[in-house]
Amino acid sequence: MDLRLNSNGVNGTPKMVKSSSMKFINGETIDHPLAKSSNNNSYSSAKGISVVRNPGHNKGLAFTLRERQLLGIHGLLPPSVLTQDEQVYVVMQNFYRWDNDLDRYIYIIGLQDRNEKLFYRVVTENVELMMPIIYTPTVGLACQKYGLIYRKPRNFLDFYCWKDGERILGLGDLGSYGMGIPVGKLSLYTACAGVQPHQCLPVTLDVGTNNEALLKDPLYIGLRQKRITGPEYDDFIDEFMRAVVQKYGQNTLVQFEDFGNHNAFRFLDKYKGLYCTFNDDIQGTASVTLAGLIASTRVTGKSLCQGTYLFQGAGEAAIGIASLLVMAMEEEGVSTEDAHSRIWMVDSRGLLVKNRPKGGISPQKVPFAREHAPVDTLEEAINILKPTCIIGVAAIPGAFTEQIIRNMAKFNERPVIFSLSNPTSKAECTAEQAYTLTEGRCVFASGSPFKSVQLNGKTFHPGQGNNAYIFPGVALGVILCGVRHINNAIFLKSAQPYQFEPEGTLQDEDDSDESSKKALGELGTLIAVYALASMVTKENLDEGRLYPPLSKICDVSNKIAIKIAEYTYANKMASHYPEPEDKEQFITSQLYSTDYESFVPDVYDWPDVKGQL
């Protein structure tokens, strides 16, 4: 969906339309919860060519001969009948036939537009292969070429992922071309957590673009004007949010994605108490990064509060990570002041210090501005501060230079290096550079996927700090339980003392609604962070992974959703009634299934008159 605001006002009112074992192409067999056979015999009443044209109903050549006759589509399809397993094989053969990832992206997204269940079967069965195609890093290139590859709109709903195209990954202002991000992200909600695809709607609010290259491009499909800003822009966002709730209710989850820094923080603060909403760039990134840092402590042997952290970047991702890191260190027993003293940031004007001559200290940066002499470069800051961990989130390619990485190895036995910027072309360093220059001693994580690294007879599998470990499970739990508000604390405050117990103590102290939101937020972070970190095994750490293999991502999402359900019902924050007795069964029973539905109706005879008619 593309809603537009031009200089003359709103262009239209924003109205939304609401086998248990799998075998990979390489022969590996796995179990996957979204593909378990359920003997799906649900009967659809759809008929005729509309069935084939509807991606939610279309089975392609998997329609049986009887189904084709009953539906009136016999003769419209080739006579061959294929099983879904055979269709998966055909899809993968075509997938590998393409020699570049953009063509693979176009092909696999085209499959989503034709046969939804087959698309999700392929993605869930090959999640480690497909995620870099339907999301980062390939989706960045797809956004840049979106005007050439655009095919059709999508209408669904219960959950929005929306953006205004101002800050697409590390690629800047892409205007309406940013639509590729919510499309890809919502695919992951289904593939990684089992959220029903018909409940999801990708949205771009087109308010123009300041990208001169796009404005001059005759093939640009977006609104050809400079970005609307100020009160007119804010009124448009307010109108959209009101329209969502008016049409679909207070429970509709709205995810902010890739908004500019100057808008991301203020919208999060403005709407968090009014709507069910979160910002994945701030809160999701913070959660997945903290989970990786917690896992890294099992390698370094040092707690979080024993580390010194230096960020390359001071935008929404850095502020979100640092804020959550402060909360986590407080849970280890240190004061807020001491926690802040261990966090440093470098932005485009140098080290973030109070009264910096070059200025640039926005309100969000103030809590992390330190008392220190000005420092101009990242390398100089590292030499002075000697951090145990560096975290890159500024999309500056190669920011972690050879000298910086060598210095990190010089100052630390096990240096922690997080190169988190997306897409791959914007990464601060590669996995190979990090492992090679530290002689295999670094603890590494990246935002985009990197291939394994062979060094001194050992194979390192770099961990990818992908937000997909966090946001699908949180959304699944929130949607199914009917949670009406996601307080900022759900991602930015830790609650380790709860130890996943569903019975909290805050509710007893204060039964107010605000206290309930705070309690949910604190436990939500515990679920999203500690559940993920707890699933990292010793074998994973030995391989260099700080996160579970992506093949386990559905298990992570389900665990998060189940724990959210337990807590929200225990503390009377869930609006879905009646309360399910078995929360795990409740969650798993709602998951999307890739099994095809049957189009053959049940038949029966009249009682006691069989054979007389």
N, C-alpha and C positions, 0 to 999 in steps of 0.2 A: 504494500500500500504506500502511495506517495502523496502526502498532503502538502499543499504549497501555500506560501504566503508571499505575495508580491507587494510592490510599493503602494498599490491601491487597496490593500487589505486582504482578508482571507479569501482565497479562491475556493469557495465551497465549504460547507460545514463538515468537520471531521466526523464522518459516520462510519463506524466499523461494522463489519459483518461477522457478527460473532461465530522341528526335530530337536530335541534336547541336545544333540551333538552336532557340531558343524565341522566341516572339513575345508581347510584353506586350499587355495590353488596349489600351494607347495606341499600339500599332503598332511600338514599338521592338523590334528583334531582337538577341538576345545568345546567346553560347555558354555553356553551363554544364556542368561535369563530371558532375554527378549525373543529368543528363537525356540524356546522349549515348546514342544508340540502340546497343544491343548485340545486336539480333536475339534477344531473350531467348526461347528456346524450351524453357526448363526446364519439365519436366512435373510437375504436382502431382497427387497421388493423392487429394486431398480430393474429396468427393462431396456432392451434395444441398444442402439449404438451409443446412447448416453453412458452406458456401463463401461464401454471400452474407452470413452473419452474422459471418464472420471478417474483420476489417478488413485483415488482412495478405494475404488472398486475394481479397477482394471487388473486382470491377471495375465494379460497377454496370451501366449499359447498354452497357458495352464488351464484355461477353460476346458472342461470335459465336453465330450460330444453331446451328452444330455443337456448340460448347461447351455451350450450354444443353441440347441434347438429350442429350449424353453425361453431363452432370452431374445430369440429372433436375430441372432448374430451369426448363425451357421451360413457359411459361404463368404462372410466378411473376413475370415481368418484362414490362413493356410491350414490344411487338414491335419498337420502334425500336432500332437498333444504332448507338452513337456511338463515335467515336474518342476517344482520351484528349485530343487537342487540342480537340475539341468540348466535352468535359466541362470542361476548364479554362475555356473561354469561358463556359459555363453557371455555373460556380462564381463567376467574377469578376462576372458580372452580378448574381448574388444578393448577393455581398459588397458591391457598391456600392449595393444597394437599401436596406441598413440605414443609418440616419442617425446612429448613435452607435457609438463604438468598442467598448463593452461588448457590444452585440448582435453586432457583427462578430466579436469574440472567441468568443462562444458559438457562432456559426455555424461558424467555421473549426475550432474544437476539436471540434465535432460531426462535421465532415467527417473529422477524424483518427480518430474512433471508428467511422466507417463504411467509409472507403476510404483506407487508409494511403498507398498509392503516389500517389494523386491529391492527397492533402493535401501531401505533400512535393514533388510536381511544382509545385503552386501556390506553395508557400512559396519554393522555390529559384528559381523563375522571377520572383518578385516580392519578393525578400528585403528590399529597402529599404522597401517598402510594408508587408510582413507582420511584420517584426521588432518594430516598436512596438506591434503588436496582440497577438502571442503572447508577447511579453516586455515589458520596460519601455517606456512607462509604463503601458499598459493592464492588464498583469497585476497591478499593484498594486490597481487597482479590482476586478479579478476576484477577488483574494484576499479583499477586504473583503466581497464578495458571494458567497463560495464556497458557503455553505450553501444559497443559492438556486439556484445554477447547477450544483451537483454532479450528475454523470450516472452514471458507472460507474468501477470500479477498473481498474487496469492491472497485469498480471503479465508480466514478461519474464525472461533476464539474463546480464550480464558486468560491468555497471557501474552503480553506485548514485549518485544525487544525493539527499542526504537532509538533513533539517532537523528542528528541534524547535519551530519556529514562534515563537520568542521575539523575533526581530528581523527583521521583514519589510520589506526596503528601508528607507525612512525612516518607516514606518507603525507601528512598534512591535510589541507582542505581539498576534498574531492567532491564536494557538493552532493548531488543526488547519486553519484557513482558509489557512495558509501553504502548503498543498499545491500551490497554483497556481504557485509559483515553480519547484520541481523539475520539474513537468510541462512548463512552458514552456522551462526551460533544457535539458532532455533533447531537446526538439524541435529546439533549435538545434544540438545535437551532430550530429544527422543532417543537418539542412538546411545547416549551415555546414562540415561536415567529412566527411560521408558515413559516420559511425558507424552500424552496423546498428541499427535501432530495437528489434529483438527482444533486443538485448544490454543495453538500458537499463531501469532501474527507478526511478521516483520514489518516495521514501519520506518519510513524516512520522512522527516519534516523538511521540505525543501523551502528554505528561506533565501536562496541565492548562494553564490560562492564568491570568494575573493581571489580565487585561482584564475589569473589572467589567461593562462594557457587554455583552460576549459571554456572560459567566456568567448575566446576567439576561435574555438574549435567548432566548425560547422556541423559536426556530428554529435555534439554534446546534447544529451536528452533532458537536461535539467533546466531550471528556471534561469534565464540569462539576465542576471542583475547582481549587483553587489549585495552582500548579506544584509538583511534587515537586523537592526540591533535596537537596544533601548526598550522603552515601554511597549512599543508595537510588537517586538519580538516576545517579550514576557507575556503580553496579553494572549498571543497566539499559543504559547506553551500552556498557559492557564486554561484556555478554551479546550485544548486537546485533552488535558487531564480531567477536566469536568465532563467532557463528552464520554470518555472511557467509563467513568463511574456511573454516569447516567444511563449508558447503554447496557453495561454488563455487571454493574454492582461494585460495592466497595472491596470485594475479595479479589478483583482482577489485579494480577501482579504485573507491574510495569517496570521493566529493566532499562535504565539509562545506559547508553553505550557510546563511547568515543565522542563525548561532548568536550569542547575546549575547556581548559583548566579554569578560566574565569567564569564559566557557567556551571561546570560539573559540581563544584563544592556548594555553590549557593543554591542550586536546585535540590541537591541532596538535603541540605539543611531546611529548605523551604517545604519540601513535600513529604519528608519521612514520617511526620506525625499526622499527615492528612490522607495519605494514600498508602497502598501496599506497594512499596517501591524500593529499589536499591540500585547502586551504581557499581557495575562489575569492575570497572577500571580502578576504582578506589578500594572497594570492599572485597571483591573477589580476588584481585591481585594480591592484596594484603594477606588474605587468609592462606592462599596457596604458598606464598613466599614464606610466611611464618611457619607453616607446616614443614617446609624444606629446611628452615633454620633449626627447628626443633630436632628433625632427623639428623642434621649435621652434628649436633652436640654429642650424639652417640659415636661419632667418628673422632671428633676432636677431644672428647673427654672433658669439655668445659661447658658449664651451664650458659644460658643466654646472657645472664647478667655479668658474666666474666669476659664477655666479648666487647670489642670496639668496632662499630659499624660505620662505614663511610659510603654514602650514596653518590653516584654520578647522576645528577638530576634532582630536582626539587619540585616536581609537578604533582599531579593528583596521585599517581602510582606511588611515588616516593613518600609523600605525606601519609597516604593510607597505610603503607607498610610500616613506616616509622611509628605511627600512632598505635597500631596494633602491637608492635614490638614492645613499646613502652608498657602497655597493659600486661603483656606476657611476663616481662621482667618484674613488674609489681607483684604478680602472682608468685614469683620466686622469693619475694620478701624484701625487695629493695624499694626505696622511696621513688616517687615520681621524679624528683629532682635528680637523683642518682641515675635513674634510667635514662633521662634526657642527656645526662653528661656523657653517655656512651654512644650517642648518635650524632653523626656529622653529615653535612650535605654540601655538595659542590654543584652550583648551577652555572649558567652562562656567564655570570659575573664573578665567579670564584667561590671560595669557601663562604658558607652562610654564617656570617658573624654579625653581631649587633653593631649598629652605627657604621655599616659598611659604606665607604666613600662612594662606591659605584651604585649604591641603592639597590632597588629591585626586591625589597623584603615585603612581600604581600602578606595580608593577614594570616593566610594559612601557613606561611613559612615562619612567622614570628616565634612560635613555641620551640622551633629547632634552630634558631639563630643563637650562636654561642658567644661568650666573651673570649675573643681571641684576635690577634692581629690579622689583618687581611692577607689572604693567600690567593694567588691568581689561578693556579692550575691544579688539576687532579694529581698529577705526579708529585708536585711539591707538597700537597696536602698529605699524601701517603707517606712521604719521607719524614714529615714532621709528626704525624699522628700515629704512624705504625699500626694501622687497623688490623684486626684479625679477620675481617670480612669486608669485601667491597661488593656493592650491589649496583648494577647499571640499569637505569630505567629512563634514559634521556634520548634514546634512539640516535646516538652518535656513533657511527660505524668505526670500529677500531679504537674506541676510547681507552680500552685496556691494552696499552701498548706492550711491546716486548719487555721494556724496562720496568713498567709498572708490575707486570706479572712476576718478573724475576725478583723485584723488590719484595713483593708479597711473600714469595717463597723464602727470601732471606730473613724476613721478620718473623715468620711463623713456620712451625713444623708441619702443620696441616692448614694452609691458607684456604679460606672459604671464598669462592669466586662465583658470583651470580651474574651472568650475562643475560638479562631478561628482556631486552628490547626486541620488538617484532617489527617487520618480518626478519628473516635471516639476514637480509642485506643491511639491516640496521643494528645487528648484534655488536656488542662491545668487543667481543673476541669469540673465536671458535673453540669448540671443545678440544680439538687437536692442539691448538696453541696453548690453552690452559694446562693440559696434561703434560705436554712436551716441555714447556718452559719451567714447570715446577717439578720435573722428573717424576710425574705421576703422584705427587704428594697432595695436590689440591683436592678440595671438595667442591665439585662443580655442578651448577644447574643453569639451564638456559630457558629462554622464553620460546624459542623456536626449536624444532627437533634437529639434532645433529647425529651423524652416524657414529657407530662405535669406534673407539680408538685403540689401536694395537701399540703397546709400548713395553719394551723390555720383557717380552714374553707374556704379558698380561693384557686382557681385553677389558677396557672401560666402557660402560654403557652410560653415557651422560644422562642425568635426570632432566626431564623437561617440566618446568614449573608452569604447567598449563592450567589456566583457570577452569578448564572443563572438569578438573577434579573436584571443584567446589560448587559452581553455580547450578549444575543440573540437580544435584541432590537437595540443595537448599530450596530450589524452586519446586521440586516434586513434593517435599514435605509441606511447604507453605500452601501450595495449591490444593492438595488433597485434604488438608486440615482446615482450610478456610481461614487462615490467619489474615487479619485485616490490616496490620501494620508491621513493617519490619523496621524496628528501631535501629538507628545508626550503630548501636552497640552490638547488633547481631553479628557484625563482622569486626567491629573495632574495639571490642572489650572481651577480655578473656575471663573464663569462670572455671578454672581448673579445680577449685575445691568441690564443685558439684560431682566430679568423677562419674559423669553420665547418669547420675541418679535422677529419676524422673521427679522426685519430690524435692522442690527447692525450698529455701528458707526465706527468700525475700518476700514471697507472697504472704507469709505469716506476719511479717513485720508491718506490711502496709498493703492493704487490699485495693489500693487505688489503681486505676487503669494505667497510669504512668509507671507505677511500680511493676505492673505485669509486663509492660513493654520492656522495661529495663531487664527484668528477669529473663525474658525470652531472648533478648539480645545477648546477654552474657552467656546463656547456655548455647545459643546458636553458634557463637564463635567456638565454644568448646567442641561442639559437634563437628563443625566444618574444619577446624584445625586439628584437634587432637585425634579425631576419628581417622583422618587421612594419615597423620604422622604415625599412628599406632599400627597402620597396615604395612609399614615399611619393615621388611624382614632383615635379618642379619645378612642373608644371602644377597638381598638387594643392595645393601650398603657395601658389601664386598665387591660387587660388580660396578660400583660407582653411582648407583641409583639413589636418589633422595626421595623418590616417589615410587609407588607400586607400578608395575608394568601397566601400560594402557589397557591391556587385555583384562585387567581387574577393575576397570573404572566403574562398571555397573555395580559391582559389589560395594565400592566406596559410596556411590550415590545412594544406594538403597540403605546402607547403614546410617548415613546422614539423615535421610528422610524418616526412617523409623524412629530415631532418637528425637527428632523434632516432634513427631506425632506423640510420643510418650510424654514429653514435657508439656506440650501445649494443652493436651487434654488434662493432665494432672493439675495444671494451673489455670484451667478454665479460660484459655486463650484461643481455643479452636471453635470455629462457628459451624463446622460440619457435624450434624447430629443425625442419628444417635451415635454416641461414642462407641467405636468398635472395641470389643473385648480383646481381640488379638490384633495388636497394631501391626505386627509384621505381616500377617495374612492380609490385613486391610490394604497395606501399601502394595504388596506384591500382586494382589488381585486387580489393582487398577493399572498395572503396567501395560504398555502397548505391546501387542503381539504381531509378529511378522507373518503369522500363519494366514493363508488365504481364507476368506469366508466362502461358504457354500451358497450357490444360487439355486439349489434344488430344494423345493419346499417339502416339508413332512407331509405324508399322505396317510389317510386312515379311512376305515369303514364305519358306517353307523352301527351302534351296539345292537346285538341280537338280530340283526337283519342281514348279516353277511351272506352273500350269495343269492339274496332274494331280489336285488336291484339290478 
